[in-house]
Structure formats: structure tokens, C-alpha cells
Amino acid sequence: ENDEIISNIDATVIITKKDEEEVRIKALEQLPESIRLSRRKEAKKLDSDTLRRFVLSYGYDQKILVHKVREHVAWRVRNTEVLLPMSAPLVADSGVLQVCGRSTHGDAVLLFDAVRWYPWLYGESSAQCINQFAKYTTFFFEVASRLADHPPLGSQGFIILVSMADRPTLLRPIALRCIYAIVRLLDHYPCRLQAVYLLGAPPLFSAAWKIIRPWLDEKTIQRTFFLKTPQEIYSTLHDKVASDIALHIQELRQGTSETKGMSSTGDRDSLLKSKIHVENLDVNTQASSVLASCNGSEFFA
């Protein structure tokens, strides 16, 4: 559906192997010009920084680069507005995603709290559940990207912390399909992901990891770190992310550990809400305010 965009790119971008720097310059200078010739509103929003990330992520092969840019533009056309949390109410109420702030290097930090994650409850069908979760995740990726680009410490990247839970139900097919949806969403945020820290993965996660690992490219695998003990989690996040975030995660996981053995979901969730200092509504409000404070709510990559 973006033939005009692609034909314009084909006509102007010539990728050669002679000089990598020369190719980089041509790609970055000519791709924006080609895309802006298009009548596609979303294509016109692609700036040099976005295209630079595509070039760095997918290389200088013209066919591959054009294909990836076309996929991204088509995806933007289908998602022309940022989805606010309340548009996916069942996911938003779970508080499964949080914006933790920035790392000491300026990266935006997102927390995925698996204790709060019940993806099979987000819709009437599996497809609806996955769709709602993907839209909600997209919103937070947009928030993280906007925060990463915003001064004073804009790094253009984000870090994902995954607080794991010892729950066999997270091996359900619908949960794995949701994880696959997240992996595919990251294709639209090239060179954004700086690190993924899996915190306290239980033994049963090894079975899920055998399924998930082949979905990831080598760069993502190299940036994925397993932190097991509370001491390792705290010290690594303190040194690699930020001291205040390390403390917040420590408090959150201490609250999670107190819920082990509880048979009542209601009792567990009640205790978690009393322990975690960022309530669900505050998380969603905070995320929305980040977009507002960073000049508007337009999508960007």
C-alpha cells in the first residue's frame, strides 16, 4: 500500500559496498527526501534520527532497508494516534507496565511486573487479549522513546526490567503469544532497546526461554541478562541502571515474596497494592503526562 514511497526510495537510494560512510550519508540524506515526497502523512513524520536507527539496525542493503521502512510506515498508518491506557482498560487496571524513570545514562526504564500479568483476562477471545496487550505495550514503548529523546539526558534508548513470577500459568500459549507480540513490536523501535534484565526467573522459565530465544535476534540476546538473587538484582541495577530504581525494585520484589503461598488472588493483590508505592492509576497518569510534557502525543519511532 506504500508503492509510491517504495518507488521513490528505489529511485534515489543507491546502496554500494565501496565506502560504508558514504553509504551511510546517502541513506540518511536521501531516504527522508524520498519518503517526504510521498503523500502519506505518517511517512512524512519519519525524521533523520528514525531513519538512522533503521540503517544502523538493518544495515545498508537497499532491499532489506526499503522493506523494513515500508513495513514501519504501514504500521504507523494503522496506528496513527497514541493509545492511552484507558483504551485498554483491563490491561491498564493490571498495572503490569510502569515507567520507572531514567537510568544514570539517560535511558528510559520500563518495568514489566509479571505478578500482575493475566493476559487471558484482557478480552473475550485470545486474539482480542493479545491485541489489547500489544496496544497497551505500544503506548509504553512510545512513552519510553519520548522520555529517552527528551533533554537533559536524552539517550534515544530504553531499558526493560522484567520482574519474574513463579507462576506455571505464564507458560500458557496465550502468554507466549503475547511475548511474541512484544518481540515483533520491537522491530518498530530499532536501536532503542539497550538492555533487558530478567529478575528472579524461576526454574520453570527455562522451558519458556527455549521457545522465546529463537524469536530474538543476536543483538537482543546479547543485551538480555538474567539476575537471580536479590543481592545480584540490587547490585546490578544499582551499578548499571540507577540507585533509586534498584531500591524501588528491591521493595517491589520484597512485597512479591511475601505473597508466595497465598491461595487467594485477592489477598495477594491487596498486599501488593499496599507495598508498591506507585499505584496503577498513578502509573498511567504519569505515563500520559510524559507524553504531554515532551511536546504532544504524535507517534514516533
DRENTORMI-341150 format. One line per 3 residues: their letters; for each residue x, y, z of C-alpha. Coordinates in pm, 1 decimal, always signed. Layout:
<bafis>
A = X/Y/Z; ...;
</bafis>
This chain:
<bafis>
END = +0.0/+0.0/+0.0; +304.6/+223.7/+7.7; +419.9/+165.9/-350.6;
EII = +474.5/+535.4/-407.2; +706.2/+554.3/-107.7; +899.1/+248.3/-215.2;
SNI = +933.0/+352.7/-577.5; +1067.7/+689.4/-468.5; +1317.3/+522.8/-234.9;
DAT = +1425.2/+283.3/-510.6; +1482.6/+572.1/-746.4; +1702.8/+774.0/-515.8;
VII = +1885.2/+545.8/-272.1; +2178.5/+356.8/-417.7; +2349.2/+127.6/-169.9;
TKK = +2706.4/+29.6/-259.8; +2973.8/-162.9/-73.2; +3262.9/+71.3/-158.2;
DEE = +3257.3/+303.1/+133.8; +3043.9/+241.0/+441.9; +3046.9/+603.7/+549.4;
EVR = +2946.4/+719.1/+203.4; +2659.0/+470.9/+205.7; +2551.3/+594.4/+546.4;
IKA = +2543.0/+954.6/+425.7; +2347.0/+866.0/+113.8; +2097.2/+659.5/+307.6;
LEQ = +2038.5/+925.0/+570.1; +2020.4/+1212.8/+324.4; +1813.2/+1051.5/+52.5;
LPE = +1569.8/+831.6/+243.4; +1399.5/+1124.0/+417.1; +1373.8/+1312.2/+88.4;
SIR = +1217.2/+1011.6/-80.0; +969.8/+948.0/+196.4; +864.8/+1310.1/+221.7;
LSR = +776.6/+1308.0/-147.4; +500.5/+1067.9/-50.9; +151.9/+1187.4/+28.2;
RKE = +145.5/+955.6/+327.0; +109.2/+1166.3/+638.2; +282.4/+911.1/+855.5;
AKK = +573.7/+871.2/+618.3; +637.4/+1243.9/+636.0; +689.1/+1217.1/+1011.0;
LDS = +995.2/+996.0/+971.5; +1294.8/+1207.5/+1060.4; +1667.9/+1154.8/+1019.7;
DTL = +1707.7/+1007.5/+1368.2; +1441.6/+744.8/+1299.3; +1595.6/+650.8/+968.1;
RRF = +1942.0/+643.1/+1118.7; +1821.9/+381.3/+1364.4; +1681.2/+171.7/+1079.9;
VLS = +2009.8/+191.5/+890.1; +2212.5/+101.4/+1199.0; +1979.7/-185.5/+1285.2;
YGY = +1919.9/-341.9/+943.6; +2232.5/-244.3/+751.7; +2281.5/-88.8/+411.4;
DQK = +2128.2/-349.8/+185.5; +1876.4/-149.8/-14.1; +1614.6/-423.5/-49.7;
ILV = +1612.7/-504.8/+320.5; +1615.4/-140.9/+428.4; +1333.6/-43.4/+193.4;
HKV = +1127.6/-341.9/+308.0; +1171.9/-254.2/+675.7; +1088.5/+113.2/+620.9;
REH = +778.2/+16.8/+422.4; +663.0/-219.5/+699.2; +715.1/+51.4/+956.9;
VAW = +524.2/+313.9/+759.5; +234.5/+72.9/+704.4; +231.2/+1.9/+1078.9;
RVR = +224.0/+373.7/+1154.2; -65.5/+423.9/+915.7; -261.6/+163.9/+1111.6;
NTE = -166.0/+328.3/+1443.7; -190.6/+699.0/+1379.5; -262.6/+800.2/+1737.7;
VLL = -105.9/+707.3/+2067.9; -331.0/+466.4/+2251.9; -398.3/+591.0/+2602.1;
PMS = -407.9/+333.0/+2883.0; -780.6/+370.7/+2937.4; -837.0/+249.5/+2580.0;
APL = -730.1/-95.0/+2701.3; -895.1/-82.9/+3045.2; -839.6/-440.9/+3159.9;
VAD = -467.8/-421.8/+3084.0; -439.3/-73.4/+3231.9; -607.6/-184.4/+3554.2;
SGV = -345.9/-455.4/+3599.1; -60.2/-206.2/+3627.9; +167.0/-461.5/+3461.1;
LQV = +377.7/-188.3/+3298.9; +533.6/+107.6/+3475.8; +764.0/+391.9/+3384.9;
CGR = +1042.3/+384.8/+3643.0; +1221.9/+696.0/+3518.6; +1571.3/+725.7/+3372.5;
STH = +1894.4/+537.4/+3414.0; +2208.6/+729.0/+3508.1; +2294.3/+731.2/+3134.4;
GDA = +1961.8/+883.3/+3036.3; +1787.7/+567.7/+2914.9; +1416.9/+543.1/+2989.5;
VLL = +1341.3/+249.4/+3220.0; +1026.4/+37.4/+3194.6; +916.8/-223.3/+3445.9;
FDA = +714.5/-529.2/+3345.5; +569.3/-682.5/+3663.7; +477.0/-1043.6/+3582.9;
VRW = +298.0/-1085.8/+3917.4; +28.5/-853.7/+3784.8; +8.4/-1013.8/+3440.8;
YPW = -305.5/-1208.4/+3346.6; -314.8/-1181.4/+2964.9; -600.2/-1431.0/+2924.3;
LYG = -834.8/-1186.5/+3102.1; -785.8/-890.8/+2864.8; -1061.4/-978.0/+2617.4;
ESS = -1332.3/-1220.6/+2514.4; -1104.2/-1412.0/+2277.7; -733.9/-1491.6/+2260.7;
AQC = -693.1/-1261.8/+1961.9; -859.5/-974.6/+2146.8; -645.7/-1033.3/+2456.4;
INQ = -325.2/-1022.9/+2252.1; -440.4/-718.2/+2057.6; -523.8/-524.6/+2374.4;
FAK = -192.6/-613.7/+2533.9; +2.4/-519.0/+2219.3; -168.0/-179.1/+2202.1;
YTT = -103.8/-112.7/+2568.4; +261.7/-211.7/+2530.8; +293.4/+14.8/+2228.4;
FFF = +175.2/+306.0/+2438.1; +450.1/+245.8/+2692.8; +714.4/+199.3/+2421.8;
EVA = +608.4/+538.2/+2289.2; +636.4/+689.1/+2635.6; +981.8/+535.9/+2684.2;
SRL = +1101.2/+658.7/+2344.9; +975.2/+1010.5/+2407.8; +1135.4/+1014.7/+2751.6;
ADH = +1466.3/+885.4/+2611.7; +1475.2/+1159.7/+2348.7; +1384.3/+1436.9/+2589.2;
PPL = +1657.1/+1657.5/+2744.2; +1857.5/+1684.6/+2959.8; +1988.4/+1326.6/+2930.9;
GSQ = +1836.5/+1209.0/+2605.4; +1997.4/+878.4/+2505.0; +1739.7/+761.4/+2246.3;
GFI = +1716.6/+421.8/+2417.4; +1525.2/+234.4/+2684.1; +1580.5/-48.1/+2931.2;
ILV = +1319.7/-310.4/+3021.1; +1315.0/-468.2/+3366.5; +1108.2/-787.2/+3390.7;
SMA = +1018.3/-882.6/+3746.1; +950.0/-1254.5/+3708.5; +689.4/-1460.9/+3891.7;
DRP = +686.8/-1830.3/+3981.3; +355.6/-1899.3/+3808.8; +313.6/-2202.0/+3578.7;
TLL = +14.6/-2029.4/+3418.4; +258.6/-1789.9/+3249.0; +353.1/-2079.7/+3022.4;
RPI = +4.8/-2078.0/+2871.0; +5.8/-2040.2/+2490.2; -166.8/-1702.0/+2512.1;
ALR = +110.5/-1569.0/+2738.3; +376.6/-1686.3/+2494.8; +185.7/-1529.9/+2205.9;
CIY = +179.3/-1200.1/+2394.8; +555.9/-1221.0/+2441.8; +593.9/-1284.5/+2069.9;
AIV = +382.7/-973.9/+2003.6; +624.3/-768.4/+2217.5; +921.3/-904.1/+2022.4;
RLL = +760.2/-803.0/+1695.0; +674.5/-458.0/+1831.7; +1043.6/-401.0/+1898.4;
DHY = +1101.5/-425.7/+1521.8; +943.0/-81.0/+1500.5; +1184.6/+63.0/+1757.1;
PCR = +1523.6/-20.9/+1603.1; +1828.0/+55.8/+1817.1; +1603.5/+162.2/+2105.3;
LQA = +1644.8/-139.5/+2331.6; +1959.0/-102.7/+2542.3; +1909.6/-393.5/+2782.2;
VYL = +1656.9/-640.8/+2921.1; +1703.2/-759.2/+3278.9; +1508.2/-1070.8/+3377.6;
LGA = +1479.7/-1055.1/+3755.0; +1444.0/-1372.6/+3960.7; +1348.4/-1610.2/+3680.4;
PPL = +1207.4/-1934.1/+3833.8; +1328.2/-2275.6/+3712.9; +1013.2/-2328.2/+3506.5;
FSA = +1106.2/-2026.9/+3290.8; +1381.9/-2232.5/+3127.2; +1111.6/-2412.8/+2927.6;
AWK = +963.1/-2082.3/+2808.7; +1308.7/-1944.1/+2727.6; +1370.1/-2232.4/+2485.5;
IIR = +1065.3/-2111.1/+2293.7; +1133.9/-1737.4/+2322.9; +1507.3/-1733.4/+2244.3;
PWL = +1473.7/-1823.6/+1872.4; +1240.7/-1525.7/+1826.8; +1517.9/-1283.7/+1924.6;
DEK = +1798.2/-1153.9/+1707.7; +2156.1/-1191.7/+1825.3; +2184.9/-829.2/+1941.9;
TIQ = +1880.5/-865.4/+2166.0; +2008.9/-1191.6/+2310.9; +2341.4/-1025.6/+2392.6;
RTF = +2154.8/-748.6/+2573.6; +1940.0/-986.0/+2780.4; +2066.9/-1055.6/+3132.7;
FLK = +1939.7/-1300.0/+3394.5; +1969.4/-1176.9/+3753.2; +1883.2/-1442.4/+4009.3;
TPQ = +1943.9/-1349.6/+4372.8; +1813.7/-1036.3/+4548.8; +2173.8/-927.3/+4606.1;
EIY = +2263.2/-968.3/+4238.2; +1948.1/-785.4/+4130.7; +2008.1/-489.8/+4359.9;
STL = +2381.3/-452.1/+4294.1; +2347.8/-483.2/+3915.3; +2058.7/-239.8/+3887.5;
HDK = +2236.5/-2.1/+4126.1; +2550.6/-3.2/+3909.8; +2401.8/-39.5/+3560.6;
VAS = +2066.2/+137.9/+3586.1; +2011.5/+376.2/+3879.1; +2024.6/+358.3/+4258.7;
DIA = +1668.1/+479.1/+4314.7; +1531.8/+229.5/+4062.1; +1732.3/-51.3/+4226.0;
LHI = +1573.3/+39.9/+4559.0; +1224.6/+51.2/+4409.0; +1269.7/-294.2/+4254.1;
QEL = +1402.1/-429.7/+4581.8; +1093.1/-302.8/+4764.8; +862.2/-438.2/+4496.4;
RQG = +1017.8/-784.3/+4496.6; +1014.4/-798.5/+4875.9; +641.8/-737.0/+4857.0;
TSE = +610.7/-1006.9/+4590.6; +797.3/-1261.6/+4803.4; +552.6/-1209.0/+5088.8;
TKG = +267.3/-1323.2/+4863.8; +413.7/-1668.2/+4795.8; +190.1/-1944.3/+4920.9;
MSS = -121.2/-1729.4/+4928.5; -414.6/-1920.4/+4784.0; -633.0/-1613.3/+4739.4;
TGD = -561.1/-1391.2/+4442.3; -747.6/-1111.9/+4615.0; -529.3/-1135.1/+4927.4;
RDS = -216.4/-1134.9/+4717.7; -318.0/-836.0/+4507.5; -427.8/-647.0/+4818.3;
LLK = -88.1/-691.9/+4978.0; +92.4/-593.8/+4658.4; -105.9/-272.7/+4632.0;
SKI = -11.5/-183.7/+4987.3; +357.4/-247.5/+4921.4; +414.7/-88.5/+4579.9;
HVE = +437.4/+287.7/+4607.7; +320.7/+358.6/+4252.5; -48.2/+278.3/+4216.3;
NLD = -192.8/+171.2/+3882.4; -379.4/+494.0/+3816.8; -72.5/+696.9/+3903.6;
VNT = +136.5/+486.6/+3663.9; -98.8/+552.6/+3374.1; -134.1/+920.4/+3461.2;
QAS = +241.7/+953.1/+3491.9; +297.2/+788.7/+3153.3; +41.2/+1013.4/+2986.2;
SVL = +199.2/+1322.2/+3142.6; +537.6/+1225.8/+2998.1; +391.5/+1245.3/+2650.0;
ASC = +226.8/+1577.6/+2724.6; +540.7/+1729.2/+2876.1; +750.5/+1618.5/+2577.6;
NGS = +555.5/+1827.0/+2325.3; +249.5/+1645.9/+2202.0; +128.3/+1292.6/+2150.3;
EFF = +243.3/+1207.6/+1798.1; +380.9/+865.7/+1724.3; +749.4/+843.6/+1651.9;
A = +999.1/+557.3/+1631.7;
</bafis>
